[in-house]
Amino acid sequence: MARGELGKEAVWRDRLRRFRASRMTVARFCELERVSLASFYQWRRKLESRSGGAEKTQPAFQQVVVTSAMVSPGLRVRLASGAEIEVAAGDLDVIRAVVGELARAECEFAAEEDAAC
């Protein structure tokens, strides 16, 4: 590997580390970093293949804002993949279970970055 390529690899390893800690979308992070989405995905794929997948990013949870304009009572969770979970308001035990699992998963993810969770 050329010397310039090693320098770029170090820059991208650091950039991908900062992305994982940022909890931003890929698009927003790339916009702030002034890099293209194509470069981001290319470098992430390249570094994941070299590290055996150790560089793989974990799903990030986004803040949920509940507004009074919501017409459908209950709970709807939309994952980054586009999958949705919708639970009717009357199913409080199911809502508690879904929220509990989300909190547990977020805590597990945060524990990788911060053992205080």
C-alpha positions as CSV (number, residue, x, y, z in Angstrom):
1,M,0.0,0.0,0.0
2,A,1.3,3.4,-0.9
3,R,2.3,5.9,1.8
4,G,-0.4,8.3,0.8
5,E,-3.0,5.5,1.1
6,L,-1.8,4.8,4.7
7,G,-2.4,8.4,5.6
8,K,-5.9,8.3,4.1
9,E,-6.7,5.1,5.9
10,A,-5.8,6.7,9.2
11,V,-7.9,9.7,8.4
12,W,-10.9,7.5,7.5
13,R,-10.5,5.2,10.5
14,D,-10.7,8.3,12.7
15,R,-13.6,9.7,10.7
16,L,-15.6,6.5,11.0
17,R,-14.9,6.4,14.7
18,R,-16.2,9.9,15.0
19,F,-19.3,9.0,12.9
20,R,-20.1,6.1,15.3
21,A,-19.9,8.4,18.3
22,S,-21.9,11.2,16.6
23,R,-25.3,9.4,16.3
24,M,-25.9,11.4,13.1
25,T,-27.2,10.1,9.9
26,V,-24.6,9.2,7.3
27,A,-25.9,12.0,5.1
28,R,-25.6,14.7,7.8
29,F,-22.2,13.5,9.0
30,C,-20.8,13.5,5.4
31,E,-22.3,17.0,4.8
32,L,-20.5,18.3,7.9
33,E,-17.3,16.5,7.0
34,R,-17.5,17.7,3.4
35,V,-17.1,14.2,2.0
36,S,-19.3,12.4,-0.5
37,L,-21.6,9.6,0.5
38,A,-19.9,7.4,-2.0
39,S,-16.5,7.9,-0.4
40,F,-17.9,7.3,3.1
41,Y,-19.4,3.9,2.0
42,Q,-16.4,2.9,0.0
43,W,-14.0,3.5,2.9
44,R,-16.3,1.9,5.4
45,R,-16.5,-1.2,3.2
46,K,-12.8,-1.2,2.6
47,L,-11.9,-0.9,6.3
48,E,-14.5,-3.4,7.4
49,S,-13.1,-6.0,5.0
50,R,-9.6,-5.4,6.4
51,S,-10.7,-5.7,10.0
52,G,-13.0,-8.7,9.5
53,G,-16.0,-6.6,10.2
54,A,-14.7,-5.1,13.5
55,E,-15.3,-1.6,12.1
56,K,-19.0,-2.3,11.4
57,T,-21.3,0.4,12.7
58,Q,-24.1,-0.3,15.2
59,P,-27.6,1.0,14.6
60,A,-28.0,4.5,16.1
61,F,-31.2,5.4,18.0
62,Q,-32.7,8.8,17.1
63,Q,-34.6,11.1,19.5
64,V,-38.4,10.6,19.4
65,V,-40.6,13.6,19.5
66,V,-44.2,13.1,20.5
67,T,-46.6,15.8,19.3
68,S,-50.3,16.4,19.9
69,A,-50.8,16.3,16.1
70,M,-50.4,12.5,16.1
71,V,-53.7,11.1,15.1
72,S,-53.0,7.4,15.5
73,P,-53.0,6.5,19.2
74,G,-50.3,4.0,20.3
75,L,-46.7,3.6,19.5
76,R,-44.9,3.5,16.1
77,V,-41.2,2.8,15.9
78,R,-39.5,3.2,12.5
79,L,-36.0,1.7,12.2
80,A,-33.3,3.1,10.0
81,S,-33.8,0.1,7.7
82,G,-37.4,1.4,7.1
83,A,-39.0,-1.4,9.1
84,E,-41.9,-0.2,11.3
85,I,-43.5,-1.6,14.5
86,E,-46.9,-0.2,15.4
87,V,-48.7,-1.0,18.7
88,A,-52.2,0.1,19.6
89,A,-52.5,2.3,22.7
90,G,-54.6,-0.4,24.5
91,D,-51.6,-2.8,24.5
92,L,-49.7,-1.1,27.3
93,D,-47.8,-4.3,28.2
94,V,-46.5,-4.5,24.6
95,I,-45.6,-0.8,24.6
96,R,-43.7,-1.3,27.9
97,A,-41.9,-4.3,26.4
98,V,-41.0,-2.5,23.2
99,V,-39.7,0.6,25.0
100,G,-37.8,-1.6,27.5
101,E,-36.1,-3.5,24.7
102,L,-35.2,-0.3,22.9
103,A,-33.7,1.1,26.1
104,R,-31.8,-2.1,26.8
105,A,-30.4,-2.1,23.3
106,E,-29.4,1.5,23.5
107,C,-27.7,0.9,26.8
108,E,-25.8,-2.1,25.3
109,F,-24.7,0.1,22.4
110,A,-23.7,3.0,24.7
111,A,-21.8,0.6,27.0
112,E,-19.4,0.0,24.2
113,E,-18.6,3.8,24.2
114,D,-19.3,4.6,27.9
115,A,-19.3,2.0,30.7
116,A,-21.5,4.3,32.8
117,C,-24.7,3.0,31.3
